[in-house]
Amino acid sequence: MATLPDACVSSSSTDPASLPGTPTHYGSTTLSMKTAGPKCKLINEGDIQVCRLNHTRTIVSKIMNSKYLRRWESHHIVLGHNVIRSQTPTGFMEISVPYSSIEDVHVVSRWDAGQKFCIRITIQDGSLLLQANNSYLRDQWLYSVQWKRHMYKYEKLLKNARRPEVLVKEIKGMIDVSLGTPIQDASVYQFPLDLVSELLQQNADVITKLAHENIIVALTPLLENNHPTQEICDFFSKHCKNSPRSSIVIELFTPVVHRILKHNMDFGKYPRMRLFVQEYIQALNCQNDGIRVVNTFVKSMHGAGSSCPHPRVLPNIVAVCLAAIYNCYEDKKTAMQNNLDRSFDHVEWKTRLMCYGAILETASEYEDWRCVLGSLLQPIPFPDDAIADQDFTSMKPVIGNIAKDSNCDVHQTVLGIREGKEGWFHLYCPGGIACDDEGELWGIMLATLIRCCCRRKKFLIGMTKMIGPVMLLALRDTVSAMEVLCAMLEFEILESQDMKMQLITTLQSTSDGKKMYAALCDRQIALRELQQKGGPKKLTLPSKSTDTDLSKMLNSGSFGNLECLSLAFTQVTSACAHDLIKLPSLRYLNLWSTQFGDGGLQLLSEHLHKLQVLNLCETPVTDKGLSSLAALKNLRKLNLNSTSLSALTFEGLKEKLPSLQECDVRYTDAW
């Protein structure tokens, strides 16, 4: 017997006017017809009592059909595509009941008092009675049979309709039935969409512009909770292309596109859906002040809050933009190859290109989107023609916004996605393929990167390949370039004495450079004094000590002999790493229960290669910082108790630290 579904609840009618951004009327046509009352799950098959009555008016038949002699049979009934049948075709159900032979379906309400919950299916030569265990199951069977019957009828009508007005009328009727039925099932909306998709393919040549618009109006309510099929996407794309300034684009397509961008998981499976979104965006761009309209659309997708509540929106927007930009350059290349450059509309082409660049720029203005946007653009997913094209300047503000972000995870996406792979930082380097501003954007990137918490020494080593552009910007009073030159001298990145002299000469060519080089010299003198042999071999700071206290102590004398330093239970942070890396003899470092984090750990791993014992128990370090410990090849003992260490990172460290003898990983995921 069919059972009561868990999801069946009482649902009040929904007013579409309460949904922001969703239009409720187009002209005089209402777009939403939600039904109130209990919802029922669609029955495709189930066990039920069956009785068949004939309508002959003989004395014998009347006696046999009386309720006292009426015979009921148990059947497993299947509501098929064309007929109602039994899995055991015997007795009353020996012959299937075609939907085409059904004249009426209704409840036999007068029997409810006797606890016989029945529906009557009237056919040409009699009636078929179905008896359920309760009123809900009876209604479930009633609405399911009615739904199947209606869909069978509309499928026959629509597939035989040839006149556009008849086609539109019957599509509206079918959609009204779908919106009005109490049946709650995905097929209630999907079946009409699939059927209309098939009809649009068959009747593409005979549908008039008016019918085209009327079909779109009729379909819109079904798309409030469902994606359009690929054929319907083609249908919508055609309208956007042929009538971009039609009010339908703004009023009806906007909610559909909103739903696609919020919920689509893979445009690769639905390329025509992506194409529809592209055409919709171009239709917005054709409005008065098109770029502003497009930017308003992007802002509406993000929402008014500080973070977008829909994680799929940005990846979908970027996917649409990347595909559209690629298509733009493919169209241009094809036109040039076929000698169609005279007929090629370069103004229209550039307008399209700028539109998608404006979308990416607007997206880059949202702080919560920048990290994902940067990672999506980090592989430089554009054709080579685009990178070298002077019309492709719309990407500069996007990369600029990413480069200016103070978050390391964001601005580091301007670097190559992996070792040896060029990134935006390399493309916009003076003399690079994309640089057209004398290094202005590159200077912005350089300023953020040199001051960030990334692995600074490694970054500086990579900069040796760009030493020429750095010196050029330093001569032009770019402070970040001077900072790079000073850092290279401070950390002895360059071995060539001639090159060091060139760096010093460059710094002394400007007033700011002279000041920075003088400060560097003072620091080097203090460093040499600090690293002079002498001072204690062991040092323990009192609890409550801060970064400032540590810095004062280390600057008060010589600590060239310091091998063991305990900062346990102090208030030091990653900021003290800049002082710790100046201790050349340090072998033992205890940071138990401090606020020393990933940034400081990355810096230590670059400089303190003699470190043998490290205690990070109860510190806020994560896999991001712990993975850098692989550079400390002399490490013998490591305490990671109560940290955010993962099992995967721990396995990696064991492989890369050959001297490691003891490692405490209690109360971690690796335990």
N, C-alpha and C positions, 0 to 999 in steps of 0.2 A: 504494500500500500504506500502511496506517495506520502511523504512526511512533511510536517510543518517546517519551513526553513528558518534557521536562526536569524537570518537578516531581515525577516519580515517585520516591519515596524510601521507604526502609523505616522504618516508624513503629511504635514500641512502644505498647502500650496505655496509656491515660491514666487514672489513678485520680482520679475527681472529688472524692474526699475531700481531695485535695491542693490543691484550688482554694479559696482563702479566700472565705467567704461563700456558697459554692455547696452547697446541701443535696444529699445523694446518695440519700436515701430519703424516701418519704412513706408512712407506714403500713408495709406489707410490700412495696411496689412499688419495684423498683430503677429509678433514673432514667437511668442511663448504661450503654450497652452498646457500648463502643468495641472495634473489632477490631484484632488485632495482625497484623503481616506487611506485605508490600508493598502499596502503594496503586496503583490503576490509573485512568487518565483514562477518562471515559466516551466510548465510540465511538458516534457517530451515523451515520457512513458511512465507507467505506474500501474499498480494493481487496483482494480475497482469492480464493483458489482454491476452487471449489465442485464438489461431486460429489453426485448424487442417486441413492439406491438405493431399489428397491422391495422389498417383503417377500414377494412371491409365491414359492412354493416349487417352481417348475418347474425342470427341468434347465437350460433355456436361461438363465433368470434367474440361477441360481447361477453359471453359467459367466461371464455378462456382469458380475456383481458381484464376481468374484474380483479380487484386488489386481493381478494381471498384466494384466487387460483393462480395469481401471477407468479411466474417462476423466474428466479434470479440465478445468474451464472457468474462465477468468478473468472475474470480474464486479466491478463497483463496487456493493457492497451497501449499502442504506440501511435502517437500523433505524428505521422510522417509528413513528407513534403506535399504530397497530393491527396493522401487518403488517411482515414482512421482505420487501423487494423489491429488484430490480435496476434500475439506471438504464437498462440495455439488456435489456428483458424478452424474452430469447430462450433457447433451450436449456433447461438445467435450471431456470432462473429465469423461464421464460415465465409461470408462474403464481406470484403472490405467496404467501407463507406467513403466514397469520393467526396471531397469538399464541394465539388461542383453540383452534387445532388442535394446538399443541405439547404433547406429553405429557411430554417430559423433555429436559434439556440436560445433557450431561456430556462430560468429556474422554476421548478414546480414548488412554489412557496407554500401551497396549502397542505403539503405533507410534512412540513417542518415540525408541527406540533406532535406528530407521531414518531419523531426522531428518525425520519427517513429523509435524508438530505439529497435531493435528486435534481438533475438537469435533464431537460427534454431536447433531443436533437431531432427536429422534424425533417423527414426525408420524403421522397415522392410517394412511396407506398406505405408509409407508416411512421413510427417514431422509435428512436433508440433512447432508452433511459439509462443514465449512469448514476449510481448511488454511492455517495461517499460517507465516511464515518462522522464527519462534522461539517458545519456550515462553511468553515474556512476552506477545507479541502474541496468542497463542492464549488465554491467561488473560484478556486484556483483552476479546477478543470474547466469551468465555464469560460473564464477569460482566456485560457490557453487555447481552447477550441476556437473561440471567436477570433483570436489573433491569427492563428494558423489559417483560418478560413479567409480572413480579410487579405492576408498577404498573398495567398494563392490567387484570389480574385484580382488584386492589383497587378500581380506579375503577368497574368494573362492579358489584362486590359492594356497595360503599358507597352508590352512587347508587340502588340498589334496596332498601337496608335501610330498614325502617320501625320496627322495635322498638329502643328505646334501648340495651338490653343488647347486641344484635347489632351496632349501630353502634359502641359503645365497644370491643367485642371486636375488630372488624375494623380499627378505627383503631389499636389497640395493635399488632395484627399487622403492619400496614403500617409503623408507626414502628419496630418491631423489625427489619424487613427493611432499612429505611433506615439504621439505626444499625449493622447487622451487615454490610452490603455492603462489599467492598474498593474499590468505585468511589469516586473522589474527584472530586466535581463539585458545583457549587452546586445543580443541579437535584435532587440526591439528597435535600436537605433542603427545597428550595423547592417541589417538586412536592407532597409530603404536606401542607405548610402551605397551599398554594393549594387543594388538594382539600378539606381540612378546612374552610377558610374558606367554600367553596361549600356544603358540607354543613350548616354551622352556619346559614347563611342559609335553606336549604330546610327544616331541621328545628327551627327555633328554638322552635316551639310544643310539640313532643313530647319535648324533652330534659328529663329529670327533674333534680332538684338533685343526686342521687347521680351520675347520668351526667355532669352538668356538671362535677363535681369530678374524676371519673375521666378525662374528656377533657383537662382542664387538666394532670393528673398525666402523662398520656401525651405531651402536647405539649412539656412542659418541656425534655426533652433536646435536641429539635430547635432550641430557642431559645437554646442556649448560644452558638452562633455565627451566629445569624440573627435579624433583626428580625421580630416578629410582623406578619402582614398586617393591613390595616385592619379586616377582618371579625373576626379573632382579637382585635384590640385592643378592639373592641366587646364581644366575648364576655367578655374579662377585666374590662373596665370594669363590666359587669353584675354580675359576681361580687363585685368590690370594693364596689359600691353595696349589693347585697342581703345580702352576708355579710362585712361589714368586719372582724369579729373572728375570721374563719376562719383556721386555722393555715396554710392555703394562701397567704394574702396574704404572710405573713412568709417562709415557707419556700421557696415556689416563685416568687412574683412578684418578690422582691427582686433575684435575679440578672438577670432579664429587664429590669427597670427600670434596673439598673446599666449593662447593655449599651447600652440606648437612650440614656441620658444621656452615655455616653462616646463613642458613635460616630455618633449622629444628626447630620445636617448641616443639615436644614431641616424644622422642624415645619410650615412653611407647606404643604409637599407632603403631609404626613401628619398632619392635624389630629386624627384619631382616636387616633393614637399619643400625642399630647400629652394628649388627654382621658383616656386610660388612666393616664398618669403622674399626672395631677391626682387621679383617683379613688383611685389607690394611696396617694398622700400623705394624702388624707382618711381612707382606711382605717387608716393608721398613726395618724392623729390621734384615731381612735375607740378606740384601745387605752388601757389604764390609763396615766395620766400621758402623754397623747398628745403634747403639745408636746415633752417630753423625748425621746420615741421619734423624732419627726420630726427634731429637732436631731441626734440620734445618727446618723440616716440621712444627713443633709447632711455630717456630719463623716466618715462612712465613704466618701462620694463624694470628698471632698478627699484623704483618706489621712493617714497619720500623719506624713509628711514636712513640711518647711517649705514646699514648693511642690507643687501638684497636678500629677501627670504627664499628665493628660488635658485638653488645652486646650478641648475642647468641653463639658465638664461644666458650668462656670459659665454660659455663654450659654444652654445648654439649660434649666438650673434657673431662670434669670431669665425665659426665655420662658414657661415653665410658670406661674410665679408671676404674671407680668403678665397673661397670658390669664385666669387664675383670678380675679384681683382685678377685672378688667374684667367678667367674667361675674357676679361677686357684685353689683356695682352695677347691671348690666343687669337681674338678677333682681329687685332691690329696686325699681328704677324701674318695671318691668313690673307688679309687685304693687301699687304705689301708683297707677299709671294705671288699673288695672282694679278699683280699690277693694277689693283683697284684703288690705289692711293688717291686718285682724283675724286672718286665717288665716296671715299671714306670720310665720314663726318667727324672730324677731329674734335670739334667743340662739344658735340654730344658725348663723344667718348670720354673726354676729359671731365665733363660734368658727372658722368657715371662714376668715374674713378674717385673724384673728390668727395662724392657722396659717401662711399664706403670708408674713405680715410677719415671723414668727419665723424662717422659712427665710432671708429676705434679711438679717436681723440676724445670724444665724449665719455666713452667707457673708461679711458685712462684717468679721467678726472675724479673717479670714485675710488677712495682709498681702499675699500674692501675688495674691489675688483682688480687692483693693480698686480697683486701677486700672481693670480691665475692668468691674467692677461700677459704678464711678462713671461711666464713659463710657456704659454702657448705660442708667443712670438719669438722665444729664445732660439729655436732652430732656424730662424729666418725663412719661414715657409712661403717665400715669394719667388717668382721666376727671375732669372738673372736680368732679363730685359727690364723688369720693374726696378730693381736695385740701382741700375745705372741710368734710369730715365729721370730727366730733370722735372718731369711732370709728377713724379712720385714723391714730392716734397711733403705730402700730407702725413707721412709717417714720422717726420721729425718731431712734431709736438707730442706724439704718442711716446716715442722713445725718451724725449726730454722729461715728461711727467714720471716715467718709470725710473729714470736715472736720478731724479731729484728726491725720490722717496727715501726717507731715513731708514726704513726697514731693510735689513741686510738681505732677507729672502727676496725682496722686490728688486732692489737696484743691482744685485749680482746677476740678474737674468740678462743684463746687457753684455755679459761675458759669454764666451763660447759654452755650448751645452756640455761639452766634455773636453778633456785634454787634447790639444792639437786642432780643435775645431774653432773656426773664427766666429765671433759674435758681432752684435751691433757696435760694440766698442772698437772693433777692428775696422769695420766698414766705414765708420765716420771719423777715423783717424786722418789727420791732414795727409793728403796724397792717396787716401783710400777711395774705393769705387763710388761711395755714396757721399763723400764730403764735398759740400759746395758752399761752406761758410767760413773758410779759413780756420777751422778747428774750434768754432764757438761751442757747438754741441758736445764735441769730444772733451773740451775743457770742463764742461758741467759734469760729464760722466767721471772724468779723472778726479775732480774735487770730491765727489761722493765716495768713490772707491778707495782713495788714499786715506780717507778719514773713517772708514767703516771698520767693523770688527772682523773682517775677513782675514784669512791667513796672509798677513801683510808681506812677509819676506818672500813667500812664493809669488805673490802678485808682483813684487818689485823685480824678481828674477825674470818674470815674463815681460816686464816693461823694457828690459835691455834690448829687445828687438825693435822697440819704438823710441829709442833714445833720441834720435834726430828730431821727430815731432815734439817731444817733451822739451828739448832745448830751445826749439823754435818758439813754443808758447811761453817759455820762461823769459826769453828775450822780449816778448810782447807783454810783459807784466802780468802773466797769468799765475796767480799765487799758487794754485794747486800744482802746476808744473814745477815751481820752485820747491814745493814740499816734497815732490817725488825725487828731485835731484839731491836734496838734503838727506832724505831717507836712504838713498842709494849709497851716499858717502858714509852715513852713520852705521849702516849695517854691512858695509864693505861688500856690496853686491858686485862691484867691478874689480877685476884683478889688474887691468891695464893702468899703469901710472899716467900714461898720456891721456887716457879717457877721463881719469879722475881730475886731471888738470883742466881739461875742457869743461867739465861740469863746474869746477870752482870758478873758472873764468866767466862762464855764463852767469852764475849766481852774482858775481861781483859787477856785472854789467848794468844792474838795476839797483835802485835804492832799497827796495824791499828784499831783493836777493842778498844784498850786503848784510842787512840786519839778520836775516835768517841764517846766513853762513856764520856770522859772528856768534849767534846763539848756539849754533851747532858746535863751534869750537869750544865754547864755555862748557857745554855738556860733556864734551869729550875729555876735557881736563878733569872735571868732577868724576867722570867714569873711571879714568885712570887712577885717581886717588882712591876711589871706592874699591877698585880691583887690586890695589897694591897688596902684596903679601903682608899678612899680619891680621890682628883682630881675633875674635873668638872662633872656635870651630863649631860650637853649638850655641843656639840662641832660641829662647822661648818668649814669645810676646804674652803679656798679661791678657786675660779675658777682657772683653769690652774694647780692646784696641781696634782702631779703625785704619783705613788705607792711609790717612794722613799721618797717623802715629808711626806706621811702618816706614813710610817715606822719610820722615824726620830722622828716625833711628839709623836707617841705611845711609843717609847723607851726612851723618855726624862723624864718620871715621872710616877706617879701612876694614873691608870685609872680604878680602881676597882669599882668606883661609876658611870661610864659613862653608861647612859641609852639611850641617843638620839644622833645619829651621822648622820650628813648630808654631803654627798659627791657629791651633785647635781652639774652638769655642770663642774665637774673636769675631769681630764684625767686618772683617775684610771682604772685599768683593773682587770681581774680575779686574777691576781697575788697578789692583796692586801688582798684576802680572808684569806691567811695564817696569816695575822696580825689581821684581824677582829675576827677570831675565838678565839682569846686570851682574848676577852672582855666578862667577865662572866655575867655582868649585862645588856647587850645591849637589849633594848626592841624595839627601833625605828631606822630604817636604811633607808636613802634616797639615792638612786643611780640613780636618774633621769638624763637622757642624759649623761651617762658615757659609757665606753666600757667594762663594766662588763658583762661577758658571762656565758655560761653553766657550764664550769669547776668550776668557783668560786661559782656559785649558788649551785652546788652539794656539795661543801665543807661546805658552810654555813648551808645547810640543815642537815648535819651530826652533827654539833656542837652547833649551836645557837638555841637551843630548846625553849628558853624563848622569842624569837622574836615575837612581837605582830603586828607591823606595818612595811610593806616593800613596798618601791616605786621602781619599775623597769621600769617606763615609758621611752619609747624611748631608750631602751637598746637592744643589739643584741641577747638577750636570745631566745632560741627556745624551742620546746616541750621537747627536750632531757633534758634540765636543769630544765624547769618549772615543769615537772612531779615529780622531787625530792622534791618539796615544800610540798608534801603530808606528809613529816616527821615532819613539823612544826605545831604541833597540837594546839599551842596557838595563831596562827596567826588570828588576827581579821580584819585587813584592808590590802588590797593588790591592788596595782596599776599596771596593765599590759597594760595600754594604749599604742597603737602604737608599739606593739611587734609582734612576729611571733606565737602568741598563736593560736592553732586550737580549734575548737568547741569540739572535742572529749576530748582533754586534759583538757579543762575548766570544762566539765561535770565530769570528774574524780576527779579534785581538789575539786569541790563542795561537792562531796560525802565523800572525805577523810579528809576534814578540818571542823570539827564540830563547831569550834568557829568562823568561817569566817562570818562576818556581812556585809562587804562592799568590793566589787571587781570591779574595773574600767577596762572594756574590750573594750572600744571604739577604733575604728580603728584597730580591729583585726578580724580574721575570725570567732571569737566567738560572735561578736557584733550583 
